[in-house]
Amino acid sequence: MHELVHLLQLISVPGIGNQRARNLIQRFGSPQNVMKADIHELREVGLVDEKTANSIRQGMNADYAEKQLESAEKLGVDFCSIWDEKYPELLKKIHDPPVLLFTKGNGNFCVERSIAVVGTRAPSAYGRRMSELLASNLVQHQITVVSGLARGIDTAAHSGVLKSGGKTIAVLGCGINVVYPPENIKLYDRIQEEGLLVSEFPLDEQPLAGHFPRRNRIISGLSLGTVVIEAGERSGALITAYMALEQGREVFALPGHVGQKLSRGPHRLIKEGAKLIECVEDIIDEIPSLKSEVQEKRRNHIVNNLSVIEKKIWQALSDEPKHIDAVSAELELSTSELLAYLLSMELKNYIRQLSGMKFVRQ
C-alpha cells in the first residue's frame, strides 16, 4: 500500500504521463525512490524538466494520494499497476498502456478471449438489436465482450452479455465511482456484480471530452479485435477502430442500410480493409484462437450426422475459404453434383457459403 501511495502521487504530478512514470520508476527502481530523489538526480536522468523535478521533490499531492487510497478502500475499488501479475498482457502490448488501473467487480480481466463492441450513442432499432444479438452470441463461445458503458451500442452490448450470463468489461472515461451516463446506473451496478468496471482516471474524475479517446485505446487494447456497429464518419467508435489497427488488432464492421448516416462509419472501415461480418463465426474465422469447446463439440456432432459423401466434402473444407472448383477437383465430383450437396449442407447449417462460390465449415 505504501508503494501505491507513492505511485498515485507520482502520476498525479503535472507533466508525468504513463510513459514518463514508467521510465522514472525503471531508472530509480520504485515510485518511492522517484519521490525521494533530489532535483539534481531527477534532472540528471534527462526525463523531466526543472519545473517537473521541483514538483516531484516538493512531494506534491501527497494528501491527495492518501485520500484516493482511503476512498478506494471504502468503495471496494481495487488497483492494478502495470507491474502486477494480473495486469492484462494484451494491454501491456499497446503503445501507451496505463501505469495504473482502478477496477471494481469480479477482479478477473478475462481478456485471453475478448472482443470489443462499439458504436454510436444513438443507434437505430436494427443497430441496437444486432449489438445485443452479437454480444449474446459471443457469450456462447465463451468470449468476453469489452465496451465503454456509453449510451446506445455499448449499452446494448453489455446488456446482451448480462442477459446471456457471460462476461463483460466496461471501460470508463471518468472515475470508476462516477456513473456516466447516469441513466445506466442499473447496468453499472450489474456489471460491478457480474463483470468488471475499469478506469485509468482517479476517483471522482468527471467525464470530460478529452478522456474518451484515452478510454478508447484501453477498450481496443483489452481486445483481440474491435467490432463497429453503426457509427458516423467522425464517430468515437471509428477512433477506437483506428486505435485497434495501430495496436495490431483486428477490426470488424457490421454493414448497415445503404444511404443511412449511421452506416457510413462501418462501410468506410470495410472499404479500408476491415472484415465485414454478419455473425460471430466471421470473427472466429479471422481469429482462430477464439474457437471454443462449444464449437468443437458442435463440429463433432455435425461429423457424426454426415453421410459418407458429406463427410468427404467436410474433410475437404476447412476454416479457410475454399473455391467450389478446388473441392470438385479434389473429390472428383462434377460441379453441379457437388453444389447440390453443398447447398444441402448449408441449409443444415453445417457449412457457410461466402462470396465468389467459396465455402467454409460452420
C-alpha positions as CSV (number, residue, x, y, z in Angstrom):
1,M,0.0,0.0,0.0
2,H,2.9,2.3,0.8
3,E,4.2,2.0,-2.8
4,L,0.8,2.5,-4.2
5,V,0.5,5.9,-2.4
6,H,3.8,6.9,-4.0
7,L,2.7,5.7,-7.4
8,L,-0.6,7.6,-7.1
9,Q,1.4,10.7,-6.0
10,L,3.8,10.4,-8.9
11,I,1.2,10.0,-11.7
12,S,-0.8,13.0,-10.3
13,V,2.2,15.3,-10.8
14,P,1.6,17.6,-13.8
15,G,3.8,16.6,-16.7
16,I,4.1,13.0,-15.6
17,G,2.3,10.7,-18.1
18,N,2.3,6.9,-18.3
19,Q,5.5,6.6,-20.3
20,R,7.5,9.1,-18.2
21,A,6.3,7.4,-15.0
22,R,7.4,4.0,-16.3
23,N,10.8,5.4,-17.3
24,L,11.4,7.1,-14.0
25,I,10.4,4.0,-12.0
26,Q,12.6,1.9,-14.2
27,R,15.5,4.3,-13.6
28,F,15.1,4.7,-9.8
29,G,13.7,1.2,-9.0
30,S,10.4,2.2,-7.4
31,P,7.9,5.0,-7.1
32,Q,9.1,5.8,-3.6
33,N,12.7,6.2,-4.8
34,V,11.5,8.6,-7.5
35,M,9.6,10.7,-5.0
36,K,12.7,10.8,-2.7
37,A,15.2,11.7,-5.4
38,D,16.7,15.2,-5.3
39,I,16.3,17.7,-8.1
40,H,19.9,17.0,-9.4
41,E,19.2,13.2,-9.6
42,L,15.9,13.8,-11.3
43,R,17.4,16.2,-13.9
44,E,20.5,14.1,-14.4
45,V,18.5,11.2,-15.9
46,G,17.1,13.6,-18.6
47,L,13.4,12.5,-18.2
48,V,12.0,15.7,-16.6
49,D,12.5,19.4,-16.8
50,E,13.3,21.6,-13.8
51,K,9.7,22.5,-13.1
52,T,8.5,18.9,-13.0
53,A,11.6,17.9,-10.9
54,N,10.7,20.6,-8.4
55,S,7.1,19.3,-8.3
56,I,8.2,15.8,-7.6
57,R,10.8,16.9,-5.0
58,Q,8.2,19.0,-3.1
59,G,6.1,15.9,-2.6
60,M,3.1,17.3,-4.5
61,N,-0.3,15.7,-3.9
62,A,0.7,13.5,-1.0
63,D,-2.6,14.2,0.8
64,Y,-4.5,13.6,-2.5
65,A,-2.9,10.2,-3.0
66,E,-3.7,9.2,0.6
67,K,-7.3,10.3,0.1
68,Q,-7.6,8.3,-3.1
69,L,-6.4,5.2,-1.4
70,E,-8.8,5.7,1.6
71,S,-11.8,6.3,-0.7
72,A,-11.0,3.3,-2.8
73,E,-10.9,1.1,0.2
74,K,-14.3,2.4,1.4
75,L,-15.8,1.9,-2.1
76,G,-14.4,-1.5,-2.7
77,V,-12.2,-0.3,-5.6
78,D,-9.0,-2.3,-6.4
79,F,-5.8,-1.1,-8.1
80,C,-3.8,-2.9,-10.7
81,S,-0.4,-1.5,-11.7
82,I,1.4,-2.5,-14.9
83,W,3.9,-4.4,-12.7
84,D,1.1,-6.6,-11.2
85,E,0.8,-10.2,-12.4
86,K,-3.0,-9.7,-13.0
87,Y,-2.4,-6.8,-15.4
88,P,-3.6,-7.9,-18.8
89,E,-0.8,-8.9,-21.2
90,L,-2.8,-7.7,-24.1
91,L,-2.9,-4.2,-22.7
92,K,0.8,-4.2,-22.0
93,K,1.4,-4.5,-25.7
94,I,-0.1,-1.2,-26.7
95,H,1.9,2.0,-27.3
96,D,0.8,3.8,-24.1
97,P,-0.5,1.3,-21.5
98,P,-1.9,2.9,-18.3
99,V,0.5,2.6,-15.4
100,L,-2.4,2.2,-13.0
101,L,-5.9,0.9,-13.4
102,F,-8.8,1.3,-11.0
103,T,-11.0,-1.7,-11.1
104,K,-14.3,-2.8,-9.5
105,G,-16.1,-6.1,-9.9
106,N,-15.2,-9.7,-10.0
107,G,-11.5,-8.9,-10.3
108,N,-10.9,-11.0,-13.4
109,F,-10.0,-9.4,-16.7
110,C,-10.7,-12.5,-18.8
111,V,-9.1,-10.9,-21.9
112,E,-7.4,-14.0,-23.3
113,R,-10.7,-14.4,-25.3
114,S,-12.1,-10.9,-25.7
115,I,-13.7,-8.8,-28.4
116,A,-14.7,-5.1,-28.2
117,V,-18.1,-4.0,-29.5
118,V,-18.6,-0.3,-30.0
119,G,-20.7,2.1,-32.0
120,T,-23.0,5.2,-32.0
121,R,-24.7,6.5,-28.9
122,A,-27.9,7.0,-30.9
123,P,-28.4,3.7,-32.8
124,S,-31.4,2.6,-34.9
125,A,-33.5,-0.3,-33.7
126,Y,-31.5,-2.5,-36.1
127,G,-28.2,-1.4,-34.6
128,R,-29.4,-1.9,-31.0
129,R,-30.8,-5.4,-31.9
130,M,-27.7,-6.5,-33.7
131,S,-25.4,-5.3,-30.9
132,E,-27.3,-7.2,-28.3
133,L,-27.5,-10.3,-30.5
134,L,-23.8,-10.3,-31.4
135,A,-22.8,-9.9,-27.8
136,S,-25.1,-12.7,-26.8
137,N,-23.6,-15.0,-29.5
138,L,-20.1,-14.1,-28.4
139,V,-21.0,-15.4,-24.9
140,Q,-22.0,-18.7,-26.4
141,H,-18.3,-19.1,-27.5
142,Q,-17.0,-18.0,-24.0
143,I,-15.8,-14.7,-25.4
144,T,-15.6,-11.7,-23.1
145,V,-17.2,-8.5,-24.5
146,V,-15.4,-5.2,-23.9
147,S,-17.2,-1.9,-24.3
148,G,-17.5,1.6,-22.9
149,L,-20.8,1.8,-21.0
150,A,-21.9,4.6,-23.2
151,R,-25.4,5.1,-24.4
152,G,-26.6,3.2,-27.5
153,I,-24.5,0.3,-28.9
154,D,-22.3,0.0,-25.8
155,T,-25.3,-0.3,-23.6
156,A,-26.9,-2.9,-25.9
157,A,-23.7,-4.9,-26.0
158,H,-23.2,-5.0,-22.2
159,S,-26.9,-5.9,-21.8
160,G,-26.7,-8.7,-24.3
161,V,-23.9,-10.3,-22.4
162,L,-25.6,-10.0,-19.0
163,K,-28.8,-11.5,-20.3
164,S,-26.8,-14.4,-21.6
165,G,-24.8,-14.9,-18.4
166,G,-21.5,-14.0,-19.9
167,K,-18.5,-11.9,-19.0
168,T,-18.2,-8.2,-19.9
169,I,-15.8,-5.4,-19.1
170,A,-16.8,-1.7,-19.1
171,V,-14.0,0.8,-19.6
172,L,-15.0,4.2,-18.2
173,G,-14.0,7.7,-19.3
174,C,-14.3,9.0,-15.8
175,G,-13.5,8.0,-12.2
176,I,-14.7,4.5,-11.5
177,N,-17.1,5.7,-8.9
178,V,-18.8,8.1,-11.3
179,V,-21.7,6.7,-13.3
180,Y,-21.9,8.0,-16.8
181,P,-24.3,8.3,-18.4
182,P,-26.3,8.5,-15.2
183,E,-29.3,6.6,-16.7
184,N,-27.0,3.5,-16.8
185,I,-26.9,3.2,-13.0
186,K,-28.6,-0.2,-13.1
187,L,-26.3,-1.5,-15.8
188,Y,-23.3,-0.1,-13.9
189,D,-24.5,-2.0,-10.8
190,R,-24.9,-5.3,-12.6
191,I,-21.5,-5.1,-14.3
192,Q,-19.8,-4.5,-11.0
193,E,-21.6,-7.5,-9.6
194,E,-21.2,-9.9,-12.6
195,G,-18.4,-8.3,-14.7
196,L,-15.6,-5.7,-14.3
197,L,-15.5,-1.9,-14.3
198,V,-12.2,-0.4,-15.4
199,S,-10.8,3.1,-15.5
200,E,-7.4,4.8,-15.5
201,F,-8.9,8.0,-14.2
202,P,-8.7,8.9,-10.4
203,L,-11.8,8.6,-8.2
204,D,-14.4,11.4,-8.6
205,E,-12.9,12.4,-12.0
206,Q,-15.7,13.7,-14.2
207,P,-16.4,12.5,-17.8
208,L,-14.6,15.3,-19.7
209,A,-14.5,15.1,-23.5
210,G,-10.7,14.6,-23.6
211,H,-11.0,11.5,-21.5
212,F,-12.8,9.4,-24.1
213,P,-10.1,9.0,-26.7
214,R,-7.8,7.8,-23.8
215,R,-10.5,5.4,-22.7
216,N,-10.9,4.1,-26.3
217,R,-7.3,3.0,-26.5
218,I,-7.9,0.8,-23.4
219,I,-11.1,-0.7,-24.9
220,S,-9.2,-1.8,-28.1
221,G,-6.1,-2.6,-26.0
222,L,-8.0,-5.1,-23.9
223,S,-9.4,-6.9,-27.0
224,L,-8.2,-9.2,-29.7
225,G,-10.4,-7.4,-32.2
226,T,-12.9,-4.5,-32.3
227,V,-16.4,-4.6,-33.9
228,V,-18.0,-1.4,-35.0
229,I,-21.8,-1.4,-35.3
230,E,-23.4,1.8,-36.7
231,A,-21.2,4.9,-36.5
232,G,-20.9,8.3,-38.2
233,E,-17.8,9.1,-40.2
234,R,-16.4,11.1,-37.3
235,S,-17.6,8.8,-34.5
236,G,-15.6,7.9,-31.4
237,A,-16.2,4.3,-32.4
238,L,-14.0,4.9,-35.5
239,I,-11.3,6.3,-33.3
240,T,-11.4,3.1,-31.3
241,A,-11.2,1.1,-34.6
242,Y,-8.2,3.0,-35.8
243,M,-6.5,2.6,-32.4
244,A,-7.1,-1.1,-32.7
245,L,-5.3,-1.1,-36.1
246,E,-2.4,0.8,-34.6
247,Q,-2.2,-1.8,-31.8
248,G,-2.1,-4.6,-34.4
249,R,-5.5,-5.9,-33.6
250,E,-8.3,-7.0,-35.9
251,V,-11.1,-4.6,-37.0
252,F,-14.6,-5.8,-37.9
253,A,-17.6,-3.9,-39.2
254,L,-21.3,-4.8,-39.4
255,P,-22.8,-3.5,-42.6
256,G,-25.8,-1.3,-42.4
257,H,-28.5,0.1,-44.7
258,V,-27.1,2.0,-47.7
259,G,-27.8,5.7,-47.5
260,Q,-28.2,6.0,-43.8
261,K,-25.7,8.2,-41.9
262,L,-25.0,5.6,-39.3
263,S,-23.9,3.1,-42.0
264,R,-21.1,5.4,-43.2
265,G,-18.6,4.6,-40.5
266,P,-18.8,0.8,-40.8
267,H,-18.9,1.0,-44.6
268,R,-15.9,3.3,-44.6
269,L,-14.0,0.8,-42.5
270,I,-14.9,-2.1,-44.8
271,K,-13.7,-0.1,-47.8
272,E,-10.4,0.5,-45.9
273,G,-9.9,-3.3,-45.3
274,A,-12.0,-4.1,-42.2
275,K,-13.6,-7.5,-42.2
276,L,-17.3,-7.4,-43.0
277,I,-19.1,-9.6,-40.5
278,E,-22.6,-11.0,-40.4
279,C,-22.2,-13.4,-37.5
280,V,-19.8,-14.4,-34.7
281,E,-18.4,-17.1,-37.0
282,D,-17.0,-14.4,-39.2
283,I,-15.0,-13.1,-36.3
284,I,-13.8,-16.5,-35.3
285,D,-12.7,-17.3,-38.8
286,E,-10.3,-14.3,-38.6
287,I,-9.1,-15.1,-35.1
288,P,-8.8,-18.9,-34.8
289,S,-7.7,-18.7,-31.2
290,L,-11.3,-17.8,-30.3
291,K,-12.6,-21.3,-31.3
292,S,-14.2,-22.7,-28.2
293,E,-15.0,-26.1,-26.7
294,V,-18.7,-25.4,-27.6
295,Q,-17.8,-25.1,-31.3
296,E,-15.6,-28.2,-31.2
297,K,-18.5,-30.2,-29.6
298,R,-20.8,-28.9,-32.2
299,R,-18.5,-29.8,-35.0
300,N,-18.1,-33.3,-33.6
301,H,-21.9,-33.6,-33.6
302,I,-22.0,-32.4,-37.2
303,V,-19.4,-35.0,-38.3
304,N,-21.4,-37.8,-36.6
305,N,-24.5,-36.8,-38.6
306,L,-22.9,-36.6,-42.1
307,S,-23.5,-39.0,-44.9
308,V,-20.5,-40.7,-46.5
309,I,-20.2,-38.1,-49.3
310,E,-21.0,-35.2,-47.0
311,K,-18.1,-36.4,-44.7
312,K,-15.7,-36.3,-47.7
313,I,-16.9,-32.8,-48.5
314,W,-16.5,-31.7,-44.8
315,Q,-12.9,-33.1,-44.8
316,A,-12.1,-31.3,-48.0
317,L,-13.2,-28.0,-46.5
318,S,-11.6,-26.1,-43.6
319,D,-11.8,-22.8,-41.7
320,E,-10.2,-21.1,-44.7
321,P,-12.4,-20.3,-47.7
322,K,-12.1,-22.9,-50.5
323,H,-13.5,-22.4,-54.0
324,I,-16.0,-25.0,-55.3
325,D,-13.8,-25.8,-58.2
326,A,-10.9,-26.8,-55.9
327,V,-13.2,-29.1,-53.9
328,S,-14.7,-30.5,-57.1
329,A,-11.3,-31.4,-58.4
330,E,-10.1,-32.9,-55.1
331,L,-13.2,-35.1,-54.7
332,E,-13.6,-35.8,-58.5
333,L,-17.2,-34.7,-58.4
334,S,-18.9,-32.6,-61.0
335,T,-19.5,-29.0,-60.0
336,S,-23.3,-29.4,-60.4
337,E,-23.4,-32.6,-58.2
338,L,-21.1,-31.0,-55.6
339,L,-23.2,-27.8,-55.5
340,A,-26.3,-29.8,-54.6
341,Y,-24.5,-31.4,-51.7
342,L,-23.0,-28.0,-50.6
343,L,-26.4,-26.3,-50.6
344,S,-27.9,-29.1,-48.7
345,M,-25.2,-28.9,-46.1
346,E,-25.6,-25.1,-45.9
347,L,-29.3,-25.5,-45.2
348,K,-28.4,-27.8,-42.3
349,N,-26.1,-25.1,-41.0
350,Y,-23.0,-27.4,-41.4
351,I,-21.1,-25.1,-43.7
352,R,-21.3,-21.5,-45.0
353,Q,-21.1,-20.1,-48.4
354,L,-19.0,-16.9,-48.9
355,S,-18.8,-14.6,-51.9
356,G,-17.2,-16.0,-55.1
357,M,-18.5,-19.5,-54.6
358,K,-16.2,-20.2,-51.7
359,F,-17.2,-22.4,-48.7
360,V,-16.0,-22.9,-45.1
361,R,-17.0,-25.1,-42.3
362,Q,-19.6,-23.7,-40.0
